[in-house]
Amino acid sequence: MENILGTKLADRYLIEELVGVGGMCNVYRAFDAEALQTVAVKMLRDEYAADEEYLRRFRNESRAINALSHPNIVKIYDVVLDAPNPYLVMEYVSGITLKEYIDRKKPLPGRTAANIAGLVLTALQCAHENGIVHRDVKPQNIMVTEKGEVKVMDFGIARFAMSQSHTIDGNAIGSVHYISPEQALGGAVDQRTDIYSVGVILFEMLCGRLPFDGESPVSVALQQVEQNPKALRSLNPNVPVGLEQITLHAMAKNPDDRYADCGEMIADLRRWLADPKTTFPAYAATPVKKAAEFVRNKVPKKTGADTPKPAGRRKKLKDRLTTPLSRLFAVTCGVVMASVLFVFVMFQIYQPFQKVEDITLPNLVGVDYSAATAGNAYPDIRIKLEGEDFNTEYEAGQIYRQSPSAGKSVKKGSTVQVWVSAGGQMIPIPTFTNQEATAVYAKLVSLGLKYSTTEIASDTIAEGSVVRTSPEAGQSAPAGSTVVVYVSTGSNKERVQVPEVLGYPEEVAVQTLKDAQFEVAVTYQVSDYQYDGLVMNQSPASPSMVPIGSKVTIVVGTVDESAAVGEATVTLQTIPPDLPGTVTVTAVLNGTTVYSDTIVPQNTRLISIPLQGTGTCMVDVLIDGMVYKSASVDFDAGQYYWTADNSGFFGE
């Protein structure tokens, strides 16, 4: 299978990432361009795409999942069997496998384990009701989502119970740690086979370990057939009695002693969840037999009254019942012979009965690992690296721990386990400039660092805030090391008084502050006309004493011309008629000329001056540059009144 990342299958499924590799398939995350959703694509690998047996199993899975619809079973959206590498398009489940979940949380609390087992059983119940036996139920085939949902998947070796043979072929046996005794022996399977597997999973969740384990699949399979599991409470005393009874009932060796169906086991789990003190009557379990007895008891005994059966049928029955055991027996014999050969070779190599000299272990702590393992530096011992970790006390590459410890008496040629320092873990230093010093100290401690303080003057950083650190921001320091924090004591320049500039026009205020050797920053704030262009606020305020050259910020009022303004009209009733020639009439509002007109006094008796503004403002009416009258205008009310009248100076 060539690299298909970035390609689009069926002109629809864009392959984005390889997310899993299974027994015969690769699983990819993909985007469905038509449904506009993320999906999983399970594709048969090259080495299996031409194998009829694996194609059959792949078709079985597609048929199995297509027949099912359940919230705890991974949905299937599309099946493509005519491609070079057949594939299924399925629901994309974001989460981890139940196996990973158990490894992280083991052992699981009783309620959590019971709830998970119940959800798995409801999914299997749906499959069983559709005539499908999963036959490979294991935590690796169960997903736990980020929301806590449980999804059963991988029906790759599922069989349709009503339409196909129940016997096993030895290649599709499932995972040996979770298979039922009848599967291990190649016997008939039904829904009780899946219940046994759920029992094993429940055992693992509650105890944090498997009920049966061994050096080879064969030894585990024999334990599944011949041994009862240990009492759960002997491994974990916190396991409730009722859950222990449910688990062992599901794991009964004889299928007839197990729960008859998933519904029965679900009912017991629900009873226990409703009352964790609930216990259940002991069931009558059939005594455990040896693997050979299972097969022998199934073979009919010959008697004189027996009716001879056709040779072909008798041979077929014999093959069906004995072939799996024969294979099991042959593999077991092979393992035994290999073990005997291994022991013989070990005896020849190590000669355990030959007297071996005692030596005193040297001290390896502090020694460079490469030097310790080079040549014949330590010819009397074998040095085995067990781990490499951060360690602030030893340089990278040095051994910081050994077992057995130095000075112990051991046999010559013994193995000494060592742990090597990777040096101190390096912590990146963030930017702390301008931050309050005590807050910085807390952050350094939370990062696993120590700190010391050095005070320095600063013209730009406020007193009590951090100027810089050593190591500097962006550099790294070993975990546990000390970072020097330089804290500002303020400027050491001469301190002078800040001038008062409130109410000053902007240009005057700026020049006043600059003359006093201050840096000036100007900001603007919307105001009404009476503060337009004037200083409304300053920081620092007068009469503060600050270092010469410090920055003083002033806030200058400005009128928002886009804001709604009021209107008013000032009317001059008369103009002195004896003024010669022509005159210029102007109106000045808050220092700004807003009206200007040239008139002939002898011909003009009424002048209307339209004004716009906000709030209350002063307007001066001038004739040829001299104030004729002054008025206070209330733009909100649209009214005015005269505050000054100089018309007497103009004569009539």
NURO-166628 format. One record per residue (C-alpha): y, z, x. Coordinates in steps of 0.05 Angstrom, whole numbers, plus 5000, padded with zeros to 4 digits. Example, Ala and Ser with C-alpha at 12.3 -4.5 7.8 and 13.67 -1.06 7.14 Angstrom:
# NURO-166628
{py:4910&pz:5156&px:5246}
{py:4979&pz:5143&px:5273}
***
This chain:
# NURO-166628
{py:5000&pz:5000&px:5000}
{py:5065&pz:4978&px:5032}
{py:5126&pz:5022&px:5029}
{py:5150&pz:5015&px:4958}
{py:5210&pz:5062&px:4961}
{py:5270&pz:5027&px:4933}
{py:5229&pz:4974&px:4896}
{py:5226&pz:4965&px:4821}
{py:5158&pz:4962&px:4785}
{py:5152&pz:4918&px:4724}
{py:5226&pz:4904&px:4732}
{py:5237&pz:4974&px:4703}
{py:5214&pz:5033&px:4745}
{py:5257&pz:5042&px:4808}
{py:5217&pz:5081&px:4860}
{py:5261&pz:5135&px:4891}
{py:5218&pz:5185&px:4930}
{py:5146&pz:5202&px:4948}
{py:5135&pz:5271&px:4918}
{py:5060&pz:5282&px:4925}
{py:4995&pz:5256&px:4954}
{py:4932&pz:5271&px:4915}
{py:4858&pz:5257&px:4925}
{py:4863&pz:5184&px:4907}
{py:4935&pz:5172&px:4886}
{py:5006&pz:5177&px:4910}
{py:5058&pz:5205&px:4863}
{py:5130&pz:5180&px:4864}
{py:5193&pz:5202&px:4830}
{py:5224&pz:5141&px:4796}
{py:5280&pz:5123&px:4748}
{py:5263&pz:5086&px:4684}
{py:5320&pz:5035&px:4676}
{py:5303&pz:5023&px:4603}
{py:5293&pz:5094&px:4578}
{py:5348&pz:5120&px:4627}
{py:5306&pz:5179&px:4650}
{py:5270&pz:5204&px:4711}
{py:5195&pz:5194&px:4710}
{py:5134&pz:5204&px:4754}
{py:5093&pz:5144&px:4777}
{py:5021&pz:5159&px:4796}
{py:4994&pz:5100&px:4836}
{py:4923&pz:5088&px:4861}
{py:4923&pz:5080&px:4937}
{py:4898&pz:5017&px:4973}
{py:4832&pz:5047&px:4996}
{py:4812&pz:5063&px:4924}
{py:4844&pz:5005&px:4886}
{py:4783&pz:4960&px:4899}
{py:4731&pz:5015&px:4887}
{py:4700&pz:5010&px:4818}
{py:4684&pz:5084&px:4815}
{py:4755&pz:5105&px:4828}
{py:4782&pz:5052&px:4781}
{py:4736&pz:5081&px:4728}
{py:4763&pz:5151&px:4741}
{py:4835&pz:5124&px:4739}
{py:4821&pz:5090&px:4672}
{py:4789&pz:5154&px:4647}
{py:4852&pz:5192&px:4663}
{py:4897&pz:5142&px:4627}
{py:4850&pz:5144&px:4567}
{py:4847&pz:5220&px:4568}
{py:4922&pz:5232&px:4571}
{py:4937&pz:5176&px:4522}
{py:4894&pz:5211&px:4471}
{py:4933&pz:5276&px:4478}
{py:5001&pz:5301&px:4455}
{py:5017&pz:5373&px:4471}
{py:5078&pz:5409&px:4500}
{py:5033&pz:5440&px:4554}
{py:5003&pz:5373&px:4576}
{py:5042&pz:5324&px:4620}
{py:5063&pz:5265&px:4576}
{py:5044&pz:5194&px:4593}
{py:5094&pz:5138&px:4579}
{py:5061&pz:5076&px:4606}
{py:4995&pz:5051&px:4636}
{py:4991&pz:4990&px:4682}
{py:4920&pz:4973&px:4701}
{py:4928&pz:4899&px:4720}
{py:4972&pz:4911&px:4781}
{py:4943&pz:4908&px:4852}
{py:4951&pz:4983&px:4853}
{py:4943&pz:5009&px:4781}
{py:4992&pz:5063&px:4762}
{py:5010&pz:5112&px:4706}
{py:5082&pz:5128&px:4686}
{py:5086&pz:5200&px:4665}
{py:5134&pz:5256&px:4649}
{py:5169&pz:5281&px:4712}
{py:5159&pz:5356&px:4718}
{py:5209&pz:5392&px:4763}
{py:5177&pz:5455&px:4790}
{py:5119&pz:5481&px:4832}
{py:5044&pz:5484&px:4823}
{py:5013&pz:5547&px:4796}
{py:4978&pz:5553&px:4863}
{py:5045&pz:5557&px:4898}
{py:5070&pz:5605&px:4845}
{py:5010&pz:5651&px:4856}
{py:5019&pz:5649&px:4931}
{py:5092&pz:5670&px:4924}
{py:5083&pz:5724&px:4871}
{py:5012&pz:5750&px:4881}
{py:4986&pz:5791&px:4848}
{py:5019&pz:5772&px:4783}
{py:5036&pz:5825&px:4730}
{py:4985&pz:5828&px:4674}
{py:5032&pz:5801&px:4620}
{py:5053&pz:5742&px:4664}
{py:4981&pz:5724&px:4680}
{py:4959&pz:5731&px:4607}
{py:5017&pz:5687&px:4582}
{py:5003&pz:5633&px:4633}
{py:4928&pz:5633&px:4618}
{py:4943&pz:5629&px:4543}
{py:4988&pz:5568&px:4553}
{py:4935&pz:5533&px:4596}
{py:4883&pz:5548&px:4543}
{py:4926&pz:5518&px:4486}
{py:4931&pz:5454&px:4527}
{py:4856&pz:5452&px:4539}
{py:4843&pz:5468&px:4466}
{py:4881&pz:5405&px:4447}
{py:4839&pz:5365&px:4497}
{py:4774&pz:5395&px:4471}
{py:4792&pz:5379&px:4399}
{py:4800&pz:5307&px:4421}
{py:4731&pz:5307&px:4453}
{py:4757&pz:5312&px:4524}
{py:4732&pz:5362&px:4577}
{py:4780&pz:5367&px:4636}
{py:4726&pz:5389&px:4687}
{py:4777&pz:5400&px:4743}
{py:4819&pz:5458&px:4719}
{py:4852&pz:5491&px:4779}
{py:4921&pz:5519&px:4795}
{py:4937&pz:5458&px:4837}
{py:4933&pz:5417&px:4772}
{py:4980&pz:5462&px:4733}
{py:5055&pz:5459&px:4741}
{py:5105&pz:5516&px:4729}
{py:5175&pz:5489&px:4715}
{py:5241&pz:5520&px:4732}
{py:5247&pz:5542&px:4659}
{py:5179&pz:5576&px:4661}
{py:5142&pz:5521&px:4623}
{py:5068&pz:5509&px:4640}
{py:5042&pz:5438&px:4643}
{py:4969&pz:5417&px:4654}
{py:4959&pz:5351&px:4689}
{py:4908&pz:5309&px:4728}
{py:4853&pz:5289&px:4680}
{py:4825&pz:5244&px:4735}
{py:4752&pz:5265&px:4726}
{py:4756&pz:5282&px:4652}
{py:4697&pz:5260&px:4609}
{py:4697&pz:5242&px:4536}
{py:4647&pz:5293&px:4510}
{py:4626&pz:5253&px:4450}
{py:4616&pz:5186&px:4483}
{py:4592&pz:5194&px:4555}
{py:4539&pz:5230&px:4595}
{py:4555&pz:5302&px:4612}
{py:4518&pz:5302&px:4678}
{py:4555&pz:5304&px:4743}
{py:4548&pz:5252&px:4798}
{py:4562&pz:5295&px:4858}
{py:4626&pz:5259&px:4876}
{py:4669&pz:5282&px:4818}
{py:4652&pz:5355&px:4823}
{py:4724&pz:5382&px:4823}
{py:4748&pz:5438&px:4868}
{py:4689&pz:5482&px:4887}
{py:4728&pz:5548&px:4883}
{py:4740&pz:5537&px:4808}
{py:4678&pz:5499&px:4784}
{py:4628&pz:5530&px:4736}
{py:4555&pz:5544&px:4756}
{py:4531&pz:5487&px:4713}
{py:4577&pz:5439&px:4749}
{py:4552&pz:5463&px:4817}
{py:4481&pz:5448&px:4795}
{py:4498&pz:5381&px:4763}
{py:4482&pz:5406&px:4694}
{py:4513&pz:5389&px:4626}
{py:4586&pz:5406&px:4617}
{py:4625&pz:5422&px:4555}
{py:4689&pz:5460&px:4536}
{py:4659&pz:5525&px:4562}
{py:4661&pz:5494&px:4632}
{py:4737&pz:5492&px:4629}
{py:4739&pz:5564&px:4602}
{py:4701&pz:5587&px:4665}
{py:4754&pz:5554&px:4709}
{py:4810&pz:5588&px:4670}
{py:4773&pz:5654&px:4682}
{py:4774&pz:5641&px:4757}
{py:4849&pz:5625&px:4754}
{py:4861&pz:5689&px:4715}
{py:4821&pz:5728&px:4767}
{py:4863&pz:5698&px:4823}
{py:4929&pz:5712&px:4787}
{py:4911&pz:5785&px:4775}
{py:4879&pz:5800&px:4843}
{py:4918&pz:5754&px:4889}
{py:4853&pz:5725&px:4917}
{py:4795&pz:5681&px:4895}
{py:4730&pz:5712&px:4869}
{py:4687&pz:5670&px:4916}
{py:4704&pz:5642&px:4984}
{py:4664&pz:5618&px:5044}
{py:4662&pz:5575&px:5106}
{py:4637&pz:5514&px:5070}
{py:4639&pz:5484&px:5000}
{py:4563&pz:5493&px:4995}
{py:4567&pz:5568&px:5008}
{py:4621&pz:5575&px:4955}
{py:4581&pz:5533&px:4905}
{py:4520&pz:5578&px:4916}
{py:4562&pz:5640&px:4903}
{py:4587&pz:5608&px:4838}
{py:4514&pz:5601&px:4817}
{py:4482&pz:5664&px:4845}
{py:4535&pz:5719&px:4849}
{py:4575&pz:5758&px:4798}
{py:4649&pz:5768&px:4817}
{py:4672&pz:5836&px:4839}
{py:4704&pz:5882&px:4788}
{py:4778&pz:5864&px:4787}
{py:4800&pz:5936&px:4786}
{py:4763&pz:5949&px:4852}
{py:4809&pz:5897&px:4884}
{py:4872&pz:5914&px:4846}
{py:4872&pz:5982&px:4809}
{py:4933&pz:5960&px:4769}
{py:4894&pz:5907&px:4730}
{py:4889&pz:5931&px:4657}
{py:4818&pz:5944&px:4632}
{py:4826&pz:5895&px:4574}
{py:4847&pz:5837&px:4620}
{py:4790&pz:5852&px:4667}
{py:4741&pz:5847&px:4608}
{py:4771&pz:5781&px:4584}
{py:4768&pz:5751&px:4655}
{py:4695&pz:5770&px:4667}
{py:4675&pz:5746&px:4597}
{py:4705&pz:5678&px:4613}
{py:4668&pz:5677&px:4680}
{py:4599&pz:5691&px:4653}
{py:4547&pz:5651&px:4692}
{py:4510&pz:5628&px:4630}
{py:4555&pz:5585&px:4585}
{py:4524&pz:5619&px:4524}
{py:4553&pz:5685&px:4547}
{py:4624&pz:5658&px:4553}
{py:4676&pz:5648&px:4499}
{py:4651&pz:5594&px:4453}
{py:4718&pz:5558&px:4454}
{py:4790&pz:5566&px:4477}
{py:4811&pz:5594&px:4410}
{py:4767&pz:5655&px:4419}
{py:4796&pz:5671&px:4488}
{py:4868&pz:5658&px:4463}
{py:4856&pz:5707&px:4406}
{py:4834&pz:5762&px:4455}
{py:4893&pz:5749&px:4501}
{py:4941&pz:5754&px:4441}
{py:4909&pz:5820&px:4419}
{py:4918&pz:5848&px:4489}
{py:4990&pz:5823&px:4494}
{py:5005&pz:5858&px:4428}
{py:4975&pz:5923&px:4454}
{py:4960&pz:5927&px:4529}
{py:4916&pz:5988&px:4517}
{py:4867&pz:5944&px:4478}
{py:4796&pz:5940&px:4505}
{py:4738&pz:5895&px:4483}
{py:4664&pz:5907&px:4470}
{py:4619&pz:5891&px:4529}
{py:4581&pz:5826&px:4520}
{py:4508&pz:5819&px:4537}
{py:4509&pz:5777&px:4600}
{py:4446&pz:5741&px:4624}
{py:4424&pz:5768&px:4692}
{py:4443&pz:5724&px:4751}
{py:4388&pz:5679&px:4777}
{py:4379&pz:5641&px:4842}
{py:4398&pz:5568&px:4842}
{py:4325&pz:5547&px:4845}
{py:4308&pz:5588&px:4782}
{py:4361&pz:5552&px:4742}
{py:4327&pz:5485&px:4756}
{py:4255&pz:5512&px:4751}
{py:4268&pz:5543&px:4683}
{py:4294&pz:5477&px:4657}
{py:4231&pz:5438&px:4679}
{py:4176&pz:5441&px:4625}
{py:4110&pz:5472&px:4646}
{py:4048&pz:5427&px:4642}
{py:3990&pz:5450&px:4597}
{py:3928&pz:5417&px:4572}
{py:3957&pz:5410&px:4503}
{py:4019&pz:5376&px:4528}
{py:4029&pz:5305&px:4507}
{py:4039&pz:5261&px:4568}
{py:4108&pz:5232&px:4570}
{py:4123&pz:5162&px:4592}
{py:4128&pz:5160&px:4668}
{py:4197&pz:5128&px:4668}
{py:4226&pz:5180&px:4621}
{py:4193&pz:5237&px:4660}
{py:4220&pz:5210&px:4726}
{py:4290&pz:5202&px:4697}
{py:4290&pz:5274&px:4672}
{py:4264&pz:5299&px:4738}
{py:4317&pz:5260&px:4776}
{py:4372&pz:5285&px:4731}
{py:4352&pz:5358&px:4738}
{py:4331&pz:5361&px:4811}
{py:4374&pz:5312&px:4849}
{py:4436&pz:5356&px:4852}
{py:4395&pz:5416&px:4876}
{py:4359&pz:5372&px:4927}
{py:4426&pz:5351&px:4954}
{py:4450&pz:5423&px:4954}
{py:4386&pz:5445&px:4990}
{py:4392&pz:5390&px:5042}
{py:4464&pz:5406&px:5057}
{py:4447&pz:5481&px:5062}
{py:4390&pz:5465&px:5112}
{py:4439&pz:5423&px:5152}
{py:4489&pz:5480&px:5154}
{py:4436&pz:5530&px:5176}
{py:4411&pz:5484&px:5232}
{py:4482&pz:5471&px:5256}
{py:4495&pz:5546&px:5257}
{py:4432&pz:5559&px:5298}
{py:4453&pz:5505&px:5347}
{py:4523&pz:5533&px:5351}
{py:4498&pz:5604&px:5366}
{py:4451&pz:5576&px:5421}
{py:4509&pz:5538&px:5454}
{py:4554&pz:5599&px:5451}
{py:4501&pz:5642&px:5484}
{py:4495&pz:5591&px:5540}
{py:4571&pz:5588&px:5550}
{py:4590&pz:5661&px:5543}
{py:4525&pz:5695&px:5564}
{py:4538&pz:5757&px:5522}
{py:4484&pz:5799&px:5556}
{py:4512&pz:5786&px:5625}
{py:4554&pz:5845&px:5652}
{py:4629&pz:5828&px:5651}
{py:4679&pz:5862&px:5696}
{py:4732&pz:5907&px:5664}
{py:4805&pz:5894&px:5681}
{py:4872&pz:5927&px:5664}
{py:4918&pz:5883&px:5624}
{py:4983&pz:5864&px:5660}
{py:5051&pz:5871&px:5627}
{py:5071&pz:5802&px:5600}
{py:5133&pz:5826&px:5562}
{py:5194&pz:5794&px:5593}
{py:5154&pz:5740&px:5629}
{py:5170&pz:5667&px:5615}
{py:5115&pz:5639&px:5571}
{py:5113&pz:5572&px:5609}
{py:5105&pz:5609&px:5675}
{py:5052&pz:5655&px:5647}
{py:5009&pz:5598&px:5624}
{py:5020&pz:5552&px:5683}
{py:4965&pz:5544&px:5735}
{py:4929&pz:5609&px:5754}
{py:4986&pz:5657&px:5741}
{py:4939&pz:5703&px:5702}
{py:4868&pz:5678&px:5718}
{py:4832&pz:5739&px:5689}
{py:4857&pz:5731&px:5617}
{py:4869&pz:5678&px:5565}
{py:4939&pz:5677&px:5535}
{py:4945&pz:5655&px:5463}
{py:5013&pz:5641&px:5430}
{py:5016&pz:5674&px:5361}
{py:5088&pz:5661&px:5342}
{py:5160&pz:5646&px:5362}
{py:5218&pz:5684&px:5331}
{py:5291&pz:5699&px:5343}
{py:5301&pz:5759&px:5388}
{py:5367&pz:5783&px:5415}
{py:5336&pz:5826&px:5470}
{py:5299&pz:5770&px:5505}
{py:5320&pz:5702&px:5528}
{py:5290&pz:5640&px:5497}
{py:5220&pz:5627&px:5524}
{py:5207&pz:5699&px:5545}
{py:5148&pz:5738&px:5517}
{py:5174&pz:5797&px:5477}
{py:5108&pz:5825&px:5450}
{py:5035&pz:5825&px:5470}
{py:4970&pz:5850&px:5439}
{py:4931&pz:5887&px:5467}
{py:4989&pz:5922&px:5503}
{py:4997&pz:5927&px:5578}
{py:4953&pz:5978&px:5613}
{py:4894&pz:5972&px:5565}
{py:4825&pz:5963&px:5596}
{py:4791&pz:5899&px:5571}
{py:4736&pz:5853&px:5594}
{py:4754&pz:5799&px:5643}
{py:4768&pz:5734&px:5606}
{py:4793&pz:5769&px:5543}
{py:4846&pz:5736&px:5500}
{py:4916&pz:5767&px:5497}
{py:4960&pz:5748&px:5438}
{py:5034&pz:5739&px:5455}
{py:5098&pz:5727&px:5415}
{py:5155&pz:5688&px:5448}
{py:5230&pz:5695&px:5437}
{py:5269&pz:5636&px:5410}
{py:5332&pz:5670&px:5434}
{py:5383&pz:5703&px:5390}
{py:5394&pz:5670&px:5322}
{py:5461&pz:5634&px:5324}
{py:5510&pz:5650&px:5268}
{py:5567&pz:5599&px:5254}
{py:5635&pz:5632&px:5254}
{py:5678&pz:5615&px:5192}
{py:5754&pz:5608&px:5192}
{py:5786&pz:5676&px:5182}
{py:5859&pz:5660&px:5201}
{py:5911&pz:5691&px:5153}
{py:5858&pz:5733&px:5118}
{py:5866&pz:5809&px:5111}
{py:5831&pz:5843&px:5169}
{py:5788&pz:5893&px:5131}
{py:5760&pz:5837&px:5087}
{py:5742&pz:5798&px:5150}
{py:5705&pz:5859&px:5179}
{py:5661&pz:5863&px:5116}
{py:5645&pz:5788&px:5119}
{py:5624&pz:5793&px:5192}
{py:5577&pz:5851&px:5178}
{py:5546&pz:5813&px:5119}
{py:5532&pz:5755&px:5167}
{py:5493&pz:5801&px:5214}
{py:5548&pz:5808&px:5266}
{py:5588&pz:5866&px:5295}
{py:5663&pz:5866&px:5307}
{py:5717&pz:5896&px:5351}
{py:5793&pz:5894&px:5340}
{py:5849&pz:5872&px:5386}
{py:5922&pz:5875&px:5362}
{py:5970&pz:5820&px:5381}
{py:6040&pz:5799&px:5359}
{py:6048&pz:5736&px:5318}
{py:6109&pz:5699&px:5293}
{py:6070&pz:5663&px:5239}
{py:6016&pz:5712&px:5215}
{py:6034&pz:5772&px:5172}
{py:6022&pz:5841&px:5199}
{py:5951&pz:5865&px:5185}
{py:5922&pz:5795&px:5178}
{py:5875&pz:5758&px:5225}
{py:5906&pz:5711&px:5277}
{py:5840&pz:5686&px:5307}
{py:5771&pz:5708&px:5330}
{py:5729&pz:5702&px:5393}
{py:5684&pz:5663&px:5388}
{py:5731&pz:5618&px:5350}
{py:5721&pz:5587&px:5282}
{py:5669&pz:5531&px:5284}
{py:5632&pz:5562&px:5343}
{py:5569&pz:5605&px:5338}
{py:5550&pz:5674&px:5360}
{py:5481&pz:5706&px:5369}
{py:5459&pz:5751&px:5311}
{py:5477&pz:5823&px:5325}
{py:5530&pz:5805&px:5376}
{py:5603&pz:5828&px:5373}
{py:5660&pz:5783&px:5350}
{py:5730&pz:5801&px:5373}
{py:5780&pz:5800&px:5316}
{py:5853&pz:5790&px:5336}
{py:5898&pz:5824&px:5284}
{py:5972&pz:5810&px:5277}
{py:6023&pz:5866&px:5289}
{py:6078&pz:5820&px:5266}
{py:6131&pz:5786&px:5308}
{py:6161&pz:5820&px:5370}
{py:6226&pz:5782&px:5362}
{py:6293&pz:5817&px:5346}
{py:6299&pz:5836&px:5273}
{py:6361&pz:5816&px:5234}
{py:6385&pz:5823&px:5162}
{py:6373&pz:5767&px:5113}
{py:6439&pz:5741&px:5083}
{py:6450&pz:5743&px:5008}
{py:6452&pz:5671&px:4981}
{py:6437&pz:5682&px:4907}
{py:6484&pz:5639&px:4864}
{py:6503&pz:5595&px:4923}
{py:6500&pz:5519&px:4916}
{py:6438&pz:5492&px:4951}
{py:6475&pz:5461&px:5010}
{py:6518&pz:5523&px:5022}
{py:6457&pz:5569&px:5019}
{py:6417&pz:5527&px:5068}
{py:6473&pz:5524&px:5118}
{py:6486&pz:5599&px:5112}
{py:6414&pz:5616&px:5129}
{py:6410&pz:5566&px:5186}
{py:6474&pz:5595&px:5216}
{py:6438&pz:5662&px:5215}
{py:6380&pz:5630&px:5255}
{py:6330&pz:5629&px:5198}
{py:6282&pz:5573&px:5180}
{py:6294&pz:5551&px:5109}
{py:6245&pz:5526&px:5056}
{py:6272&pz:5500&px:4989}
{py:6234&pz:5499&px:4924}
{py:6259&pz:5478&px:4855}
{py:6252&pz:5509&px:4787}
{py:6273&pz:5479&px:4720}
{py:6334&pz:5515&px:4691}
{py:6392&pz:5503&px:4643}
{py:6457&pz:5472&px:4665}
{py:6492&pz:5536&px:4686}
{py:6441&pz:5545&px:4744}
{py:6435&pz:5471&px:4761}
{py:6440&pz:5464&px:4837}
{py:6448&pz:5539&px:4848}
{py:6401&pz:5589&px:4884}
{py:6363&pz:5629&px:4831}
{py:6317&pz:5669&px:4878}
{py:6304&pz:5681&px:4952}
{py:6247&pz:5710&px:4993}
{py:6254&pz:5755&px:5033}
{py:6310&pz:5784&px:4992}
{py:6373&pz:5812&px:5024}
{py:6382&pz:5860&px:5058}
{py:6311&pz:5856&px:5087}
{py:6304&pz:5862&px:5163}
{py:6258&pz:5807&px:5190}
{py:6246&pz:5776&px:5258}
{py:6300&pz:5725&px:5277}
{py:6275&pz:5655&px:5265}
{py:6231&pz:5676&px:5206}
{py:6225&pz:5631&px:5145}
{py:6267&pz:5645&px:5083}
{py:6248&pz:5610&px:5018}
{py:6302&pz:5596&px:4966}
{py:6290&pz:5574&px:4894}
{py:6342&pz:5525&px:4868}
{py:6353&pz:5511&px:4794}
{py:6349&pz:5440&px:4768}
{py:6358&pz:5409&px:4700}
{py:6299&pz:5372&px:4670}
{py:6333&pz:5310&px:4645}
{py:6271&pz:5291&px:4606}
{py:6274&pz:5355&px:4565}
{py:6307&pz:5355&px:4497}
{py:6383&pz:5367&px:4502}
{py:6435&pz:5387&px:4452}
{py:6497&pz:5347&px:4433}
{py:6569&pz:5367&px:4419}
{py:6635&pz:5329&px:4411}
{py:6700&pz:5357&px:4438}
{py:6761&pz:5328&px:4402}
{py:6833&pz:5328&px:4430}
{py:6880&pz:5328&px:4369}
{py:6943&pz:5306&px:4406}
{py:6965&pz:5276&px:4472}
{py:7039&pz:5285&px:4494}
{py:7071&pz:5220&px:4470}
{py:7126&pz:5221&px:4521}
{py:7080&pz:5213&px:4580}
{py:7099&pz:5147&px:4613}
{py:7056&pz:5086&px:4617}
{py:6982&pz:5099&px:4616}
{py:6941&pz:5161&px:4635}
{py:6868&pz:5174&px:4653}
{py:6831&pz:5225&px:4612}
{py:6767&pz:5254&px:4643}
{py:6717&pz:5308&px:4622}
{py:6680&pz:5349&px:4674}
{py:6617&pz:5387&px:4652}
{py:6589&pz:5439&px:4701}
{py:6625&pz:5403&px:4758}
{py:6600&pz:5334&px:4738}
{py:6646&pz:5280&px:4708}
{py:6614&pz:5260&px:4641}
{py:6673&pz:5222&px:4609}
{py:6731&pz:5179&px:4634}
{py:6779&pz:5133&px:4595}
{py:6849&pz:5103&px:4606}
{py:6896&pz:5108&px:4546}
{py:6969&pz:5097&px:4526}
{py:6996&pz:5165&px:4503}
{py:7048&pz:5134&px:4456}
{py:6993&pz:5098&px:4417}
{py:6938&pz:5152&px:4418}
{py:6937&pz:5214&px:4375}
{py:6861&pz:5231&px:4374}
{py:6808&pz:5230&px:4429}
{py:6733&pz:5247&px:4416}
{py:6692&pz:5264&px:4478}
{py:6615&pz:5264&px:4466}
{py:6576&pz:5313&px:4509}
{py:6502&pz:5329&px:4521}
{py:6470&pz:5390&px:4551}
{py:6430&pz:5453&px:4540}
{py:6451&pz:5524&px:4529}
{py:6524&pz:5543&px:4537}
{py:6567&pz:5504&px:4587}
{py:6640&pz:5499&px:4608}
{py:6678&pz:5432&px:4602}
{py:6746&pz:5416&px:4631}
{py:6789&pz:5360&px:4602}
{py:6836&pz:5331&px:4654}
{py:6896&pz:5283&px:4648}
{py:6909&pz:5246&px:4712}
{py:6867&pz:5297&px:4750}
{py:6902&pz:5360&px:4723}
{py:6866&pz:5408&px:4675}
{py:6895&pz:5397&px:4606}
{py:6847&pz:5442&px:4567}
{py:6781&pz:5479&px:4579}
{py:6726&pz:5494&px:4528}
{py:6660&pz:5533&px:4522}
{py:6608&pz:5488&px:4490}
{py:6546&pz:5516&px:4454}
{py:6497&pz:5457&px:4454}
{py:6445&pz:5494&px:4414}
{py:6495&pz:5503&px:4356}
{py:6533&pz:5438&px:4370}
{py:6600&pz:5477&px:4372}
{py:6656&pz:5492&px:4420}
{py:6719&pz:5533&px:4427}
{py:6778&pz:5526&px:4474}
{py:6782&pz:5578&px:4529}
{py:6844&pz:5552&px:4565}
{py:6904&pz:5509&px:4543}
{py:6951&pz:5481&px:4595}
{py:6983&pz:5429&px:4550}
{py:7051&pz:5465&px:4555}
{py:7056&pz:5442&px:4626}
{py:7054&pz:5369&px:4607}
{py:7115&pz:5369&px:4560}
{py:7126&pz:5327&px:4498}
***
